[in-house]
Amino acid sequence: MDIEDIFREFSFGVKDNIRDKLLKMLKTEIDRSKRTIGAIIVTDEGLPIAYYPNDLFSDKSGFSPSLAIIENTVEKSIKELLDGDLDYITIATNNHILIIKNAGNGYIVSLISQKGVPMNVLYRKILRIIKRIEEIMK
């Protein structure tokens, strides 16, 4: 079962009209910059809510649970080790940057870009996405 099958089979408590708005919003945000490759919204448990573009995530059913595991593990470690609150996580590969941020209300957002995009640009973009999620979910 790939992520598309999971996405179609379960609603994860998000109504179709809200999911459509989230997808449209992600498309708008990602298409604003050629160097931003994609974004995904998952639950704290790692279940996919919305993502764009489809071809980036469609055959990667392990990606969304991995985001939740990474975010939850690092958050717990930060609280125990440094007695602080996690803001965001950045993972850099040879070619890409992945930023993960808890959006609150049980959602995690991840943004993927080409390497070389300044972190302040990515951070502002993920904050804008989270603000839009809050507006849509009201």
Steps between C-alpha positions, in 0.01 A plus 500: 500500500657831395427842644227567241311187611530605864394854410187376318406237756505712814379851567703548823225726629548758224201568280551487122422870451762593761752260346433659159570845647822372659614349170424822312688703762805269485503521120490881515779517758727250323446649154612844627863391490676276249747391769230377740427143399210387718313504828304250705263526795478194726338421831709459815463126436646535151184459293498715184244779483608693190810526284621660181620406246344160472790337313748591775314312773275247326719190527659585833260365761776494763576871467212644703541263797873576495428873533291439809763269652778753437299793637374313807842349581690827467233690694519250787881509498511880503262514797698241695851607407476876466179575691371700204234497233568391144444764233590315180728231359719538195646208306746575221601247235743544213229659286204590722387661823211359701344714772254344746282704735219409733197703394305437820153348520642156420669589169860501376610685186806425292641709219757373250721728291810490291820555694615860504169659597566724802356363825320825577310465170401140579404589856276787387339273241425223751356757744279635219382145424420439868307828521300400191429156653363669812275722286371205296440277802288759686 
